[in-house]
Amino acid sequence: QCVGQRDRIEAILNYIDDAFPGTRLMPGDIHRRTRAAQIMSVFNSYAYRPIVWDIFVPHAFPEPGKPRDEARIAAAVPKAERALGAIEALIVTPDPYFFGRQISLADLLLEPAIHYLETTPEGKAMLPKFPKLAAWHTAIQLLASVKDTVPKVLSGQE
């Protein structure tokens, strides 16, 4: 069910990007647009679940009265690393975002999950293994819109 919901969200985002005037959220160049679609597909198909549900959620929202499921987290790490490796291979050169100086749907889709992954010990150990992804993440975190949308409860501010 979650995969279907993410697919619908991606379809809706693409529709909005095509249907309304204003700054485009997908690259105009066909090669970059295809690469953005690849990154989003890899993320949705292989990275989202291990990063968000299997690594981040057990750390951020432990079940009351139960120990954290360390086996679940440990099993998710190689899956997340494989997915991030595939995304890393698709990044040409972050400048500063995935496709140059214009932010894209791919940037916006990945940022929250990578942000939350970095709040975990596993994420802190994992992200330096992917220098292009780490450089991108450093750059995108400087955006005021990114800073303003991090939930305070999950950023240690509340």
N, C-alpha and C positions, 0 to 999 in steps of 0.2 A: 504494500500500500504506500509506503513512504517513497519508493522509487517513482511510482505513478504520479504522486503529488509533485515531486521535484520536476518531472517531465512537463507537467501542466504549467508549473511556475515558469519554466524556461520558455515554453510556448507563449505564455502571456507576456513575458518580458520582451520577446522578439516581436510580438504583435504591436506592443506599445512603441517599441523602437521604430517600427515601420509605419505605423498609422498616424503618429502625431509629430508636429513640427518641433524643432529645437535640436539641440546637440544630440547626435547619434551616439548610441552606446555600444554599437558594434563597429569594428573598423570598416571603412569604405572599400579598402583594397581586398579583393577576393581571397588572396592568399592569407592575409592576416585574419580575415573574417573566418575562413575555414580553420585556421589554427586556433582561434578563440573558441569555435564550436568544438574542436577536439579537446581542448583543455576542460571545457565545461562538461563534456561527455565523460571524460576520464574521472573528473571529480565526482560527478553524480553517480557514476556506475561503481567506482572502486574506492574512492577516498572518503566520501561523506560518512558512511556508516562507521568504519573503524575509527576515524578521527573524532567525530562528534559523539556517537552513541557508545562506542566501546572504550574510548580513552578519556574524553573530556567529561561526559556525564557522570561516570562513576567517581571522578574526583570532585566535581562541583556540586553534585546532588546525591551524596551517599544515602543509601536506604537507612532510615533510623533504626538503630539497634542491631544493625548487621555490619560485619566487616566489609571493607571495600573488596570487590572481586578482582584481586590482583591477577588471577589466571586469565580472566577475560581481557584485562588491559594488556597483559604480556602477549596474548595471542593476537591482539589487534595491531601491535607495533610493526611486525613485518609486513602486514597487509597495507598499513598506512605508508610505510617506507617505500614499498613497491609502487603504490599509486603516486606518491610524491615524486619518485624517481621518473615515472612516466611523464608527469607534468613538467618536471625540470627539463627533460629532454625536448619538450615542445616549446619551451621558452627560448626564443632566439637570443635576445639581450634585453633585459628590463631597462627601459629608458624613459622615465623611471618605472612605468607600468608595463604590463605584458606586451603592449603593442605601441609603445611610444609615449608621447606626452598627453594623449587623450585617454582618459579612463574608459574601460570597457565593461560589458556585462561579465566577462570572465573575471576581471579584477574584483568586481562587486560581489560575485558569487563566492569566490574563494576567501576573501578577506575575513569575514567573521569566523569561519572554521579554523583558519590558520591562526588567527588571534587567540581563539580559545585553546587550540592545541598548544600554543606557546605558554599558556598558563600552567601546563602540567609538567612534571619532571620528564616524562617521556618526550614531550614536544620540545622542551629545552635541549634535550640531547639529540633529537632527530633533526631539527631544522638546520643546524650548521652543516649537515651532510649535503645540503642542497643550496649551494652558494647563490645561484640565480634566483631561486625562490626566496631565500633569506634577504637578498638585496631588494627585491621587489617589495617584500613585507616591510622592511625598514622604510622604504619610500612612501608606501601607501599609508602607513601609520601617521605620517606627518600631515596628511590632509585634515583640515578642520572638520569636514563632514564625517570622517572616520572617527576622529576623537570625540565628536559630539554624539555619536550614536552607540558608543560602547555602553552597555547597561552598567550603571554604577554598582549594582550589587555584585557584578562579576568582574569589576575592575579594582576592587579593594577600596573604593571610595565610599561605600555605604555599609 
